[in-house]
């Protein structure tokens, strides 16, 4: 007499395994990657000793935003950039706002922004030779466009310490100064894989 119990068990195990693979492939296709943000230009005229323009209270910078997703667009809310007088964020020097915009698949965007700087705070933050280390933080909320619908909003907060010279600008490499995430890292891939393995093992133990 054929072992119907064993055949049923094999069918159930095959079904669970297929279900796990389907869930994994769906997760891989729907997962999103946050944009890569960097500073291309930064300039405080009030700190430029060659111009002697301490009364110029403008703050100018250029952001570069890269969308690493191959098939997902990114819709940005207003981007807020805050410049502090030190890595400890003791006092705010100024803010720059970049209007909301949409970014297509695998596209990059350069956004210029101008704000008003607190000249007194900026001057106190530099040393006798006119140099100083400032903190630049950027925050915004984004929604990812997958085909014809958008995901819920995701908050992005990134930043970096920058060295300002006596010309009121920063030395920028070809790739710019990368703004790194201030949120704790989580290995989401490992969490998903671990959950799938646990599900498969639990199911196999129950069916045997």
C-alpha positions as CSV (number, residue, x, y, z in Angstrom):
1,X,0.0,0.0,0.0
2,X,1.5,3.3,-1.0
3,X,2.6,5.6,1.8
4,X,0.1,8.4,1.3
5,X,1.3,10.2,4.5
6,X,4.8,10.5,3.1
7,X,3.5,11.8,-0.2
8,X,1.3,14.4,1.5
9,X,4.3,15.5,3.6
10,X,6.5,15.9,0.6
11,X,3.8,18.0,-1.1
12,X,3.4,20.2,1.9
13,X,7.1,20.7,2.2
14,X,7.3,21.6,-1.5
15,X,4.5,24.0,-1.1
16,X,6.1,25.7,1.9
17,X,9.5,25.9,0.2
18,X,7.9,27.5,-2.9
19,X,6.0,29.9,-0.7
20,X,9.2,30.9,1.0
21,X,11.0,31.5,-2.4
22,X,8.1,33.5,-3.7
23,X,8.1,35.7,-0.6
24,X,11.9,36.2,-1.0
25,X,11.6,37.2,-4.7
26,X,8.8,39.6,-3.9
27,X,10.8,41.2,-1.1
28,X,13.8,41.6,-3.5
29,X,11.7,43.2,-6.1
30,X,9.9,45.6,-3.7
31,X,12.8,46.6,-1.5
32,X,14.1,50.1,-1.9
33,X,17.5,51.8,-1.4
34,X,17.7,55.3,0.1
35,X,19.3,58.0,-2.1
36,X,23.0,58.7,-1.8
37,X,23.5,62.3,-0.7
38,X,26.7,64.5,-0.9
39,X,27.8,68.1,-0.8
40,X,29.3,69.4,-4.1
41,X,29.8,73.0,-3.1
42,X,29.8,75.0,0.1
43,X,30.5,78.7,0.5
44,X,30.3,81.3,3.3
45,X,31.4,84.7,1.9
46,X,31.6,86.2,5.4
47,X,34.6,83.8,6.1
48,X,36.5,84.7,2.9
49,X,39.4,86.7,4.2
50,X,40.5,87.8,0.7
51,X,37.2,89.6,0.1
52,X,36.8,91.1,3.6
53,X,33.0,90.8,3.3
54,X,32.0,89.9,6.8
55,X,28.7,91.7,6.2
56,X,27.7,89.2,3.5
57,X,25.3,86.9,5.4
58,X,24.6,84.4,2.6
59,X,25.1,80.7,2.8
60,X,25.5,78.9,-0.6
61,X,25.8,75.2,-1.2
62,X,25.1,72.5,-3.8
63,X,23.7,69.1,-3.0
64,X,24.0,66.0,-5.2
65,X,21.3,63.4,-4.8
66,X,21.7,60.0,-6.5
67,X,18.9,57.5,-7.0
68,X,20.5,54.0,-6.9
69,X,17.2,52.2,-7.6
70,X,17.0,50.7,-11.1
71,X,13.2,50.6,-11.4
72,X,11.9,53.0,-8.6
73,X,11.5,56.7,-8.6
74,X,11.9,58.9,-5.6
75,X,9.6,61.8,-4.6
76,X,11.3,64.2,-2.2
77,X,9.6,66.5,0.3
78,X,11.3,69.8,1.0
79,X,15.0,69.1,1.7
80,X,16.3,70.9,4.8
81,X,20.0,71.5,5.3
82,X,21.3,72.9,8.6
83,X,24.8,74.1,9.2
84,X,26.2,74.0,12.7
85,X,29.3,75.7,14.2
86,X,30.9,72.4,15.3
87,X,30.5,68.6,15.2
88,X,28.8,69.0,18.6
89,X,26.0,71.1,17.0
90,X,26.4,73.9,19.6
91,X,24.8,76.7,17.5
92,X,23.2,77.0,14.2
93,X,25.0,79.0,11.5
94,X,22.2,78.8,8.9
95,X,19.6,76.8,7.0
96,X,19.1,76.1,3.4
97,X,15.8,74.8,1.9
98,X,15.5,72.9,-1.4
99,X,12.0,72.7,-2.8
100,X,10.3,69.3,-3.2
101,X,11.0,67.4,-6.4
102,X,10.7,64.0,-8.2
103,X,13.7,61.9,-9.3
104,X,13.5,59.2,-11.9
105,X,15.1,55.7,-12.0
106,X,18.9,55.7,-11.7
107,X,19.0,59.5,-12.0
108,X,21.1,62.0,-10.2
109,X,20.2,65.6,-9.4
110,X,22.3,68.7,-8.4
111,X,20.3,71.2,-6.3
112,X,21.6,74.7,-5.5
113,X,20.4,76.4,-2.4
114,X,20.9,79.7,-0.7
115,X,20.2,80.7,2.9
116,X,21.0,83.3,5.5
117,X,23.9,82.7,7.8
118,X,24.5,84.0,11.3
119,X,27.8,85.8,10.6
120,X,28.7,86.3,14.3
121,X,28.4,82.5,15.0
122,X,30.3,81.6,11.8
123,X,33.2,84.0,12.7
124,X,33.4,82.7,16.3
125,X,33.5,79.1,15.0
126,X,36.8,79.5,13.0
127,X,40.3,79.6,14.5
128,X,42.9,82.3,14.2
129,X,44.0,81.1,10.8
130,X,40.4,81.2,9.5
131,X,39.7,77.5,9.3
132,X,37.1,75.5,11.2
133,X,35.2,72.2,11.3
134,X,31.4,72.6,10.8
135,X,28.6,70.1,10.9
136,X,26.2,69.8,7.9
137,X,23.0,67.9,8.5
138,X,20.3,67.1,5.8
139,X,16.8,65.9,6.5
140,X,13.8,65.1,4.3
141,X,11.1,62.6,3.7
142,X,10.8,60.5,0.6
143,X,8.3,58.2,-1.1
144,X,9.4,55.6,-3.6
145,X,7.4,55.1,-6.8
146,X,7.0,51.5,-7.7
147,X,5.2,51.2,-11.1
148,X,2.1,53.2,-10.6
149,X,1.9,53.6,-6.8
150,X,3.9,55.2,-4.0
151,X,5.2,53.7,-0.8
152,X,4.6,55.3,2.6
153,X,7.0,58.2,3.5
154,X,10.4,57.3,4.8
155,X,12.4,59.8,6.9
156,X,16.0,60.4,5.8
157,X,18.6,62.1,8.1
158,X,22.2,62.3,7.0
159,X,25.2,64.5,7.8
160,X,28.9,65.0,7.8
161,X,31.6,67.1,9.4
162,X,33.3,69.5,6.9
163,X,36.5,71.4,7.1
164,X,36.0,75.1,6.1
165,X,39.1,77.0,4.9
166,X,39.9,80.7,5.1
167,X,38.1,81.3,1.8
168,X,34.8,80.3,3.4
169,X,34.6,77.1,1.3
170,X,35.3,73.4,1.7
171,X,37.7,71.2,-0.2
172,X,35.5,68.8,-2.2
173,X,36.7,65.7,-4.0
174,X,35.4,64.5,-7.4
175,X,32.7,62.4,-5.6
176,X,31.8,65.2,-3.2
177,X,31.5,64.9,0.6
178,X,29.2,62.0,1.3
179,X,26.5,62.6,3.9
180,X,26.1,59.5,6.0
181,X,23.0,58.2,7.7
182,X,22.6,59.0,11.4
183,X,20.2,56.1,12.0
184,X,21.5,52.8,13.4
185,X,22.1,50.2,10.7
186,X,20.0,47.1,10.5
187,X,20.7,44.1,8.3
188,X,17.2,43.7,6.8
189,X,18.3,41.1,4.3
190,X,19.6,38.8,7.2
191,X,16.4,39.4,9.1
192,X,14.2,38.4,6.2
193,X,16.4,35.3,5.4
194,X,16.4,34.3,9.0
195,X,12.6,34.6,9.2
196,X,12.2,32.4,6.1
197,X,14.6,29.8,7.3
198,X,12.8,29.6,10.7
199,X,9.4,29.3,8.9
200,X,10.6,26.5,6.8
201,X,12.2,24.6,9.7
202,X,9.1,25.1,11.8
203,X,6.9,23.8,9.1
204,X,9.0,20.8,8.4
205,X,9.1,19.8,12.0
206,X,5.3,20.0,12.2
207,X,4.7,17.9,9.1
208,X,7.2,15.1,10.0
